[in-house]
Every structure is written in C-alpha cells, then in structure tokens.
Amino acid sequence: MAGLNVSLAFFALVVGVCQVLRWLSKRLLSPAVYGCLARELAGSLQLCMSFLELRMLMEIGLWGGGFGPDVILTLLFLLVVVHGASSDGAFANPAVSLQEFLLCESNLAATAAKLLAQAVGTGTGWAATKLYWSWELTHFHVIQNLIAAECSSSIHTSLHHAVFVEGTCSFLFHLVLLKLHQSHPICWIPALAVTVTFLTYTAGPFTGAFFNPALATVTTFHCSGNTLWDYIQVYWLGPLAGMLAALLLCQGNVPRLFQKNLLYSQKSKYKIPKARVVARVEEPQQKKKGERNNSKPQA
C-alpha cells in the first residue's frame, strides 16, 4: 500500500501544480493566449504525468503490489473526472482540437497554437515523470527504471485490427463528447469518464486504448516491436478517422470543408404561417357554399 499512497500523493501534487499554473497564467496572460497556449499546456502536462504514473501502476502493480484491475480502473475514472473538472475546458487531445477546427469553433492559428502547446506539455510531462521515477521513492519505480529501456509495443494484435480498435474507441469517445459537451459539466464529465474507463477496460489489452495521439506518442512510440509507420497508422490515423466518423454522424457534414448535409435532409428555414394555411383551406369551402347557394332555385 505504501507504493499506492506515494502515487496518490503524486497525482494530488500534479493537479495542484497545474492548477497554480492555470491560475497564474489567467492573471498574467491575455484570454486568447491563455486559451490557446497556457491552458492546453497545463492540461497536457497534468494528463500526461497522471497517465504515465497510472500506466506504471497498471503494468507493475498487478504483480508487484497485488493491485487488481478494479483499483486501476477506479483510479482512471477518478483521474478523468478530476481532469475534466480542473482543466478549464482543455482536453489535451490533438484530435479534439482538430475537431473544434473542423466545427469552425477555432481558427487555424488557434488550432496550431493548441497543438504546439499539447506537444510541449506532453513532452515536459514525460521528462518530469522520468525524473520523478529516477528518485525511486517506491519499489515500483525501481522496477520501472529497470525495464524502461526495454519497453515493448502496446500493440498486441494485428495491425489492421489495432487501427480498427483505436478508431472505434475514438469514434465512441468523440460521439459522447459531441452529444454531451453542451450540457452541464455535472452531466458530461462523469459520462466521459465512464466512457474512457469502459473503453480502456475493453480495448486496453489490444492497443492500450490511448485514442489520444499526444499520449500515445510519448508513451509507446519509442518502444520496440513495431515501426514508426505502424504507430502512426494505429495511434494517429485511427483516432483521426474515428473523430471524423463521429463528426459526420452527429453533424451530417464537416462545416469547415462544406455546408451541404450529406446524411440528413435539411428542413426549410421558411415555414408557412398556420393562419395562411387555414385561410387557404377555408377559401375552397366558401366557394363551394357560394356555388350551392347560387344553384338553389329562386322563389
């Protein structure tokens, strides 16, 4: 339990530091710079460091500390909830940033700034977590340092199946996000956390269930077992294809590229007032009555 307590303290410290970073950035920077750079950088840093520590517990804690999948999945659910509640709208996911661009919710410059901030945040988070592991505060970290140089790929299935798995996970994740993001955070944050936890439980044994290109890049791209092109297909192209499929299903089109709805028929914006419809119906009836009255023989 000592190793788990250290990890819990690490999670709390990471969230606290990132919250301070967000608070300072919001006070010192303009809203545009904060929204595009500082917020995404802090969110990516928090997500990356928390995820790497959790992944270490998942790989080593099962046999090194006796932690079952229930402990790991509970921690994952809580971390996603905390991240959604504290990140101030930053998802720290390149696929989500590209989705906002395709929905015309963000321009090209802002999207490029977000992607850059996410790259810097995940890279910094990876370096900071490696430094934290080097202190070897628990026996988990000792084992992690011993096996870090010989890590293996997270792809444990065929390449085509792996692309399908990551694409499907991304599709379901973005589908829930598109459907619920406009609702109150009390509703969409737990729903998103349940979705991420379920997808990790079902798809984790096949690909690790990242469906986040930034996290996958810092976590598994340097590991042996697959080529760089394999990793790009599974962890970049798969999630982006899933995001596009979810966008098309919800919107029927891609607003940034074309306005025509490809899946759903668009209703006319102009509706005939009911009064006019009633008047048009009554006119023939009045004419019929007039004809009947005229056809009666006059006395």
QUIPE-V750944 format. One record per backbone hydrogen bond with DSSP energy under -1.0 kcal/mol. NH is the residue of the N-H (numbers start at 1). CO is the residue of the C=O. E is the energy in kcal/mol with one decimal. If there is no record, write none. Layout:
BEGIN
nh:NH co:CO e:E
nh:NH co:CO e:E
END
This chain:
BEGIN
nh:5 co:1 e:-2.4
nh:6 co:2 e:-2.0
nh:7 co:3 e:-1.9
nh:8 co:4 e:-2.4
nh:9 co:5 e:-2.3
nh:10 co:6 e:-2.1
nh:11 co:7 e:-2.5
nh:12 co:8 e:-2.2
nh:13 co:9 e:-2.3
nh:14 co:10 e:-2.5
nh:15 co:11 e:-2.3
nh:16 co:12 e:-2.3
nh:17 co:13 e:-2.7
nh:18 co:14 e:-2.4
nh:19 co:15 e:-2.0
nh:20 co:16 e:-2.1
nh:21 co:17 e:-2.3
nh:22 co:18 e:-2.3
nh:23 co:19 e:-2.4
nh:24 co:20 e:-2.6
nh:25 co:21 e:-2.3
nh:26 co:22 e:-2.4
nh:27 co:23 e:-1.3
nh:28 co:24 e:-2.2
nh:29 co:25 e:-2.6
nh:34 co:30 e:-2.7
nh:35 co:31 e:-2.6
nh:36 co:32 e:-1.9
nh:37 co:33 e:-2.4
nh:38 co:33 e:-1.2
nh:39 co:34 e:-3.1
nh:41 co:37 e:-2.7
nh:42 co:38 e:-2.6
nh:43 co:39 e:-2.3
nh:44 co:40 e:-2.6
nh:45 co:41 e:-2.4
nh:46 co:42 e:-2.4
nh:47 co:43 e:-2.6
nh:48 co:44 e:-2.6
nh:49 co:45 e:-2.2
nh:50 co:46 e:-2.0
nh:51 co:47 e:-2.4
nh:52 co:48 e:-2.5
nh:53 co:49 e:-1.9
nh:54 co:50 e:-2.2
nh:55 co:51 e:-2.8
nh:56 co:52 e:-2.0
nh:57 co:53 e:-2.0
nh:58 co:54 e:-2.2
nh:59 co:55 e:-2.2
nh:60 co:56 e:-2.5
nh:61 co:57 e:-1.4
nh:64 co:60 e:-2.9
nh:65 co:61 e:-1.6
nh:67 co:61 e:-2.3
nh:72 co:68 e:-1.4
nh:73 co:69 e:-2.8
nh:74 co:70 e:-1.9
nh:75 co:71 e:-2.3
nh:76 co:72 e:-2.5
nh:77 co:73 e:-2.5
nh:78 co:74 e:-2.3
nh:79 co:75 e:-2.6
nh:80 co:76 e:-2.3
nh:81 co:77 e:-2.1
nh:82 co:78 e:-2.6
nh:83 co:79 e:-2.6
nh:84 co:80 e:-2.6
nh:85 co:81 e:-2.1
nh:86 co:82 e:-2.0
nh:87 co:83 e:-2.0
nh:90 co:87 e:-1.0
nh:97 co:93 e:-1.9
nh:98 co:94 e:-2.4
nh:99 co:95 e:-1.8
nh:100 co:96 e:-2.2
nh:101 co:97 e:-1.8
nh:102 co:98 e:-2.4
nh:103 co:99 e:-1.7
nh:104 co:101 e:-1.5
nh:105 co:100 e:-2.7
nh:111 co:107 e:-2.2
nh:112 co:108 e:-2.5
nh:113 co:109 e:-2.2
nh:114 co:110 e:-2.2
nh:115 co:111 e:-2.4
nh:116 co:112 e:-2.2
nh:117 co:113 e:-2.5
nh:118 co:114 e:-2.5
nh:119 co:115 e:-2.1
nh:120 co:116 e:-2.5
nh:121 co:117 e:-2.8
nh:122 co:118 e:-2.6
nh:123 co:119 e:-2.2
nh:124 co:120 e:-2.7
nh:125 co:121 e:-2.5
nh:126 co:122 e:-2.4
nh:127 co:123 e:-2.1
nh:128 co:124 e:-2.8
nh:129 co:125 e:-2.3
nh:130 co:126 e:-2.1
nh:131 co:127 e:-2.0
nh:132 co:128 e:-2.2
nh:133 co:129 e:-2.6
nh:134 co:130 e:-1.7
nh:136 co:133 e:-1.7
nh:142 co:138 e:-1.4
nh:143 co:139 e:-2.1
nh:144 co:140 e:-2.5
nh:145 co:141 e:-2.4
nh:146 co:142 e:-1.5
nh:147 co:143 e:-1.9
nh:148 co:144 e:-1.2
nh:151 co:148 e:-1.1
nh:153 co:224 e:-1.6
nh:156 co:206 e:-3.3
nh:162 co:158 e:-2.4
nh:163 co:159 e:-2.3
nh:164 co:160 e:-2.1
nh:165 co:161 e:-2.5
nh:166 co:162 e:-2.5
nh:167 co:163 e:-2.4
nh:168 co:164 e:-2.6
nh:169 co:165 e:-2.5
nh:170 co:166 e:-2.4
nh:171 co:167 e:-2.4
nh:172 co:168 e:-2.4
nh:173 co:169 e:-2.5
nh:174 co:170 e:-2.8
nh:175 co:171 e:-1.9
nh:176 co:172 e:-2.2
nh:177 co:173 e:-2.1
nh:178 co:174 e:-2.8
nh:179 co:175 e:-1.9
nh:180 co:176 e:-2.2
nh:181 co:177 e:-2.1
nh:183 co:180 e:-1.7
nh:187 co:184 e:-2.1
nh:188 co:184 e:-1.8
nh:189 co:185 e:-2.0
nh:191 co:187 e:-1.3
nh:192 co:188 e:-2.5
nh:193 co:189 e:-2.3
nh:194 co:190 e:-2.6
nh:195 co:191 e:-2.0
nh:196 co:192 e:-2.6
nh:197 co:193 e:-2.4
nh:198 co:194 e:-2.5
nh:199 co:195 e:-2.6
nh:200 co:196 e:-2.3
nh:201 co:197 e:-2.1
nh:202 co:198 e:-2.3
nh:203 co:199 e:-2.9
nh:204 co:200 e:-1.4
nh:206 co:203 e:-1.3
nh:207 co:203 e:-1.9
nh:208 co:204 e:-1.4
nh:216 co:212 e:-2.4
nh:217 co:213 e:-1.9
nh:218 co:214 e:-1.7
nh:219 co:215 e:-1.5
nh:220 co:216 e:-2.4
nh:223 co:220 e:-1.4
nh:224 co:151 e:-1.6
nh:231 co:227 e:-2.0
nh:232 co:228 e:-2.4
nh:233 co:229 e:-2.3
nh:234 co:230 e:-2.3
nh:235 co:231 e:-3.0
nh:236 co:232 e:-1.7
nh:237 co:232 e:-2.6
nh:238 co:233 e:-1.5
nh:240 co:236 e:-1.9
nh:241 co:237 e:-2.3
nh:242 co:238 e:-2.2
nh:243 co:239 e:-2.3
nh:244 co:240 e:-2.3
nh:245 co:241 e:-2.2
nh:246 co:242 e:-2.2
nh:247 co:243 e:-2.3
nh:248 co:244 e:-2.6
nh:249 co:245 e:-2.1
nh:250 co:246 e:-2.1
nh:251 co:247 e:-2.9
nh:252 co:248 e:-1.7
nh:256 co:102 e:-2.1
nh:257 co:254 e:-1.7
nh:258 co:254 e:-2.6
nh:262 co:252 e:-2.9
nh:277 co:273 e:-1.5
nh:278 co:274 e:-2.6
nh:279 co:275 e:-2.3
nh:280 co:276 e:-2.5
nh:281 co:277 e:-1.7
nh:282 co:278 e:-2.4
nh:283 co:279 e:-1.9
nh:286 co:282 e:-2.6
nh:287 co:283 e:-2.4
nh:288 co:284 e:-2.3
nh:289 co:285 e:-2.1
nh:290 co:286 e:-2.5
nh:291 co:287 e:-2.3
nh:292 co:288 e:-2.1
nh:293 co:289 e:-2.4
nh:294 co:290 e:-2.4
nh:295 co:291 e:-1.8
END
